[in-house]
Amino acid sequence: MVKEVMRKAPKRPEIVEELKKLIGSRKVSNNLTDLISYSHDYWPITFTWLLNGSLPALPDVVVFPEDARDVIQVVKFAYNNDVPLYVYGGGSGVLGGAVPEYGGIVMDIKKFREIKINDIDMYVEVGAGANGMILEEFLNRHGFTLGHFPQSLYTSTVGGWINTKAIGQFSVKYGGIEDMLLGLEVVIPPGELLEIKPNPRAAVGLDLKQLFIESEGLFGVLTKAYLKIWPYPEKRILLSYVSDNLEDALKSVREIMLSGAKPAVIRVYDKIETLKWFHMIKKAKGKVGTIIILEGDEDLIEAEKIIVNKAFKNALSTGEEPAKYWLENRFNVKEISDYLPLGIIIDTIEISVGWSKAIELYNDVINAIRSVDGTLIAFAHASHFYPQGVCFYFIFGGLPSNKSSVLDYYNDVWESVMSTVIKHGGAISHHHGIGRMRANWVEKNMGKVAYHLFKKLKQCIDDKGILNRGNMGV
Ligand SMILES: Cc1cc2nc3c(=O)[nH]c(=O)nc-3n(C[C@H](O)[C@H](O)[C@H](O)COP(=O)(O)OP(=O)(O)OC[C@H]3O[C@@H](n4cnc5c(N)ncnc54)[C@H](O)[C@@H]3O)c2cc1C
């Protein structure tokens, strides 16, 4: 549930000079433009505040460390002086996870962008602030791919991916970021560098990497990661199908997932979203379109093509065109910035659920969104699949009625969707994480005991609560 995230702690102007002395004035800024830029991420609600002229929480200072020593110094300083510290990657998080609601220090991590390939052990050693697209292009030039293509590839960082448990469009083959992570370096309070080396597998006590996946800056400042890489795919095959309904399309995809085939991309659009991505296929109107992309070794993907065609034998095969169109347009996302100034709020909610409840949950969520007064659009696609189930990505948009505000409308939709997902036993987030937006529903979804343990871990690692204070409700 959203409340205006105005700064919740008094200003600390004295820390600016102290930090300049510590790491050098060139790496420290309290310029108002910087403070405003780092006061929000891509959470649509922070844009509504900026449009209204009411600022989200301003930090006291932004720091730009250049090496692990700088990070350690700043973490020590924050710890010793009880100053909140917020880490900022690309700022593309969509739930307010990087909003510095208690002020203090924002640490921009983008100067950590060194990239080194180990082409024998097949991993890349990369700074946590490296930009996704720059990393992928670097790998491509050397004949490799990471296989991680979130739609925010151009604006997100490695550290952000790990801290939100991000997933890319080619996830069926390459997995989510958790499947790629081999090792890491992270600075934890009160200012120590924790290193986990990139071995293919280790059974040496608890796998501490897991602590930092989807920890949203609560447990440490990630400075480096070791991620698996793959040879650049030899060949791609583009396919598409039109099924009579969502149930049939999902049945076909489940068959593929159980076969052991691993298409890189599978995207199933509901009847409304099919109108957009299959607009060039007349027979797709009123039906459910699926795009499939196979990539990798030629012999392997020819065999996968046979499996995919078999699974979609009752659907209409519609060729390469929809997949080509999707490949060309998949990074085009300007709806939010286009419509918000007009008072229309558009947002997305991703959740996951087992196959047995998939259709029921899809229907209930769409109905829940439509039942909120002011809703103009509600549709969905499924684009991440597992042998056990599916991630649905819902898109909604609306104009608040005369009686309510954008915030009321937005809160009502989120409440209706979150409670529907919890009722069905699904996960309230599949890859965007929690941030400030979903904080109220975490305990319900995780369970009381798990949430209590999570808070105890936070207390144990960061006993003064300096890191990302207020995020996820802790
Ligand atoms: C248009 C658009 C499309 C998107 N598509 C996808 C998608 O396809 N898949 C997907 O998974 N997500 C997607 N997202 C969401 C977002 O891009 C991801 O959550 C991404 O992983 C955030 O990375 P970032 O570098 O921008 O992190 P930020 O927004 O800067 O930070 C996110 C969180 O991580 C913490 N953090 C960041 N870096 C560090 C670090 N080095 N150490 C400790 N904590 C850190 C921050 O404090 C914050 O809590 C999309 C967002 C947008 C705006």
The ligand as a Tripos MOL2 file, in Angstrom:
@<TRIPOS>MOLECULE
LIG
   53    58     1     0     0
SMALL
NO_CHARGES

@<TRIPOS>ATOM
      1 C1         10.8530   -0.6630  -18.4700 C.3       1 LIG1
      2 C2         11.2890   -1.6570  -17.4470 C.ar      1 LIG1
      3 C3         11.3600   -2.9890  -17.7760 C.ar      1 LIG1
      4 C4         11.7710   -3.9420  -16.8320 C.ar      1 LIG1
      5 N1         11.8830   -5.2390  -17.1930 N.ar      1 LIG1
      6 C5         12.3240   -6.1520  -16.3040 C.ar      1 LIG1
      7 C6         12.4980   -7.5080  -16.6940 C.ar      1 LIG1
      8 O1         12.2880   -7.8850  -17.8440 O.2       1 LIG1
      9 N2         12.9340   -8.3770  -15.7550 N.ar      1 LIG1
     10 C7         13.2120   -7.9930  -14.4820 C.ar      1 LIG1
     11 O2         13.6030   -8.8290  -13.6740 O.2       1 LIG1
     12 N3         13.0350   -6.7020  -14.0850 N.ar      1 LIG1
     13 C8         12.6190   -5.7810  -14.9560 C.ar      1 LIG1
     14 N4         12.4750   -4.4770  -14.5840 N.ar      1 LIG1
     15 C9         12.7380   -4.0770  -13.1960 C.3       1 LIG1
     16 C10        14.2000   -3.6120  -12.9430 C.3       1 LIG1
     17 O3         14.8260   -3.2440  -14.1320 O.3       1 LIG1
     18 C11        14.9820   -4.7150  -12.2610 C.3       1 LIG1
     19 O4         14.4610   -4.8630  -10.9640 O.3       1 LIG1
     20 C12        16.4890   -4.4740  -12.1840 C.3       1 LIG1
     21 O5         17.0800   -5.6370  -11.6950 O.3       1 LIG1
     22 C13        16.8800   -3.3130  -11.3110 C.3       1 LIG1
     23 O6         18.2470   -3.0340  -11.5480 O.3       1 LIG1
     24 P1         18.8480   -1.5850  -11.2560 P.3       1 LIG1
     25 O7         20.3080   -1.6470  -11.4800 O.co2     1 LIG1
     26 O8         18.1140   -0.5550  -12.0090 O.co2     1 LIG1
     27 O9         18.5610   -1.4760   -9.6900 O.3       1 LIG1
     28 P2         18.0050   -0.2620   -8.7590 P.3       1 LIG1
     29 O10        16.6750    0.1280   -9.2460 O.co2     1 LIG1
     30 O11        19.0550    0.7950   -8.7790 O.co2     1 LIG1
     31 O12        17.9710   -0.9700   -7.3960 O.3       1 LIG1
     32 C14        17.0890   -2.0260   -7.1330 C.3       1 LIG1
     33 C15        17.3120   -2.5120   -5.6950 C.3       1 LIG1
     34 O13        18.5870   -3.1320   -5.5880 O.3       1 LIG1
     35 C16        19.4210   -2.4430   -4.6560 C.3       1 LIG1
     36 N5         20.7610   -2.4290   -5.2550 N.ar      1 LIG1
     37 C17        21.1160   -2.0490   -6.5100 C.ar      1 LIG1
     38 N6         22.4180   -2.2380   -6.7080 N.ar      1 LIG1
     39 C18        22.9370   -2.7360   -5.5480 C.ar      1 LIG1
     40 C19        24.2400   -3.1300   -5.1150 C.ar      1 LIG1
     41 N7         25.2940   -3.0580   -5.9290 N.pl3     1 LIG1
     42 N8         24.3770   -3.5780   -3.8470 N.ar      1 LIG1
     43 C20        23.3140   -3.6700   -3.0060 C.ar      1 LIG1
     44 N9         22.0630   -3.3070   -3.3730 N.ar      1 LIG1
     45 C21        21.8740   -2.8530   -4.6150 C.ar      1 LIG1
     46 C22        18.7950   -1.0640   -4.4960 C.3       1 LIG1
     47 O14        19.0820   -0.5290   -3.2290 O.3       1 LIG1
     48 C23        17.3190   -1.3850   -4.6690 C.3       1 LIG1
     49 O15        16.7720   -1.8670   -3.4710 O.3       1 LIG1
     50 C24        12.0740   -3.5130  -15.5150 C.ar      1 LIG1
     51 C25        12.0100   -2.1480  -15.1820 C.ar      1 LIG1
     52 C26        11.6300   -1.2340  -16.1390 C.ar      1 LIG1
     53 C27        11.5840    0.2170  -15.7590 C.3       1 LIG1
@<TRIPOS>BOND
     1     1     2 1
     2     2     3 ar
     3     2    52 ar
     4     3     4 ar
     5     4     5 ar
     6     4    50 ar
     7     5     6 ar
     8     6     7 ar
     9     6    13 1
    10     7     8 2
    11     7     9 ar
    12     9    10 ar
    13    10    11 2
    14    10    12 ar
    15    12    13 ar
    16    13    14 ar
    17    14    15 1
    18    14    50 ar
    19    15    16 1
    20    16    17 1
    21    16    18 1
    22    18    19 1
    23    18    20 1
    24    20    21 1
    25    20    22 1
    26    22    23 1
    27    23    24 1
    28    24    25 2
    29    24    26 1
    30    24    27 1
    31    27    28 1
    32    28    29 2
    33    28    30 1
    34    28    31 1
    35    31    32 1
    36    32    33 1
    37    33    34 1
    38    33    48 1
    39    34    35 1
    40    35    36 1
    41    35    46 1
    42    36    37 ar
    43    36    45 ar
    44    37    38 ar
    45    38    39 ar
    46    39    40 ar
    47    39    45 ar
    48    40    41 1
    49    40    42 ar
    50    42    43 ar
    51    43    44 ar
    52    44    45 ar
    53    46    47 1
    54    46    48 1
    55    48    49 1
    56    50    51 ar
    57    51    52 ar
    58    52    53 1
@<TRIPOS>SUBSTRUCTURE
     1 LIG1         1 GROUP 0 **** ****
